[in-house]
Every structure is written in structure tokens, then in C-alpha cells.
Amino acid sequence: MPEFFPRTSIAWRIERPHAVRRLTLSLPQMALVTGVGMRLWRSFVLTHGTADSWAWVGGTFLAGVAFLFLMCAIHLANFTLRNWVWRAPLFAVLEAGAEIVMSLALTAVNLEPLGAERAELGDWIPTGIRIMFWRLAGIILFTVVLAAVVSVLRRLLLVAEDRGHTAAAVHRANAEAVSNHPREEGR
């Protein structure tokens, strides 16, 4: 007679990802690290550089933008394109929020640069609005471009691996998912 309940059991071991991997999976933590890093980078750039040098201004601006988009891409790479629709804007809002709070902290201790002078508490709200607008616009635009590149490359790789039937099946499944969406049924 077969045993339905074995006398010995197998001990399962759950492997936790490394700290860096856990960080990349967490939306709030990645946004916090990015926001604080961006604000500290801006503070460093404005206090230690020469504004007369276009190489310094342009180079540090590009380094900041590259860091922002890299952190966003590292987080989004853990998820499917469908999750990017809500993760990218939420990342932008949380990153901007962390940057705004860091700006308030630096302003409170008189360390927040504002051009050649120090920022005051009255400068904080316009700065926060500007940060929120540019982060949302930049990250959403970057995510749309990144999603297009990922979609095209994924399709090209499937065709190059002689898996054209898989690419066609994925395309059909996406088309069916869009046509079966609940908003479409009510029309």
C-alpha cells in the first residue's frame, strides 16, 4: 500500500537575495537612495565647481541624469513591462519626495546652495515643485523610451534565436489581453 504521509521530510531552505539585490527590488528604498544621492550630488556640484566652466556644468549635469536614470532602470529591470506602468511614476514621485525632504533638511541647516547663495525656507516650495515636475517628466519619458527599446530588442532576439513563433504568440497574447480588458467590454 502506498504511503500518503512519508515518515521523513525534506528540509527546505529559503535563500534570501543579497543586500544589493534586495535593495533593487524595493521601490521605496531605491527611490530614497536615489533622491538623497541626487540632492547631495547637486549640493556638491554647486559648492565645489566653477560655474564659469561649461565642461564642469555639463559634465556634472550629465552625471546626475545618468545616475537618476541608471537607478530607475536597475529597479525596473526586476519587473515586467506591465509593472513599469505604475512603478516608474511611483519611483519618480518617491524619488522627488526624498529629494525635497533632503532639500528641506539642507536648507534648515543653511547648507542648501541656490546658485551662488544659500537657499532660505521661502525658496523650498518653488524648488520642490520644480523637482517634482522635472523628475516626473524625465523618468516617465525615459521609461517610455526604455520600454520601446526593450520591446524591440526582445522581439529581435526571439526572431534571431529562430523562435519567431514565440514572438508571434506573445504579440497575439498581448493583443488579446488588450482587447479583453474590462474597460473595452463596457463599450
Buried (B, 14 or more C-beta within 10 A) or exposed (E): EEEEEEEEEEEEEEEEEEEEEEBBEBBEBBBBBBBBBBBEBBBEBBEEBEEEEEEBBEEBEEEBEEBBBEBBBBBBEBEEBEEBEEBBBEBBBBBBBBBBBBBBEBBEEEEBBBEEEBBEEEBBEEBBEEBBEEBBEBBBEBBEEBBEEBEEEEBEEBBEEEEEEEBEEBEEEEEEEEEEEEEEEEE
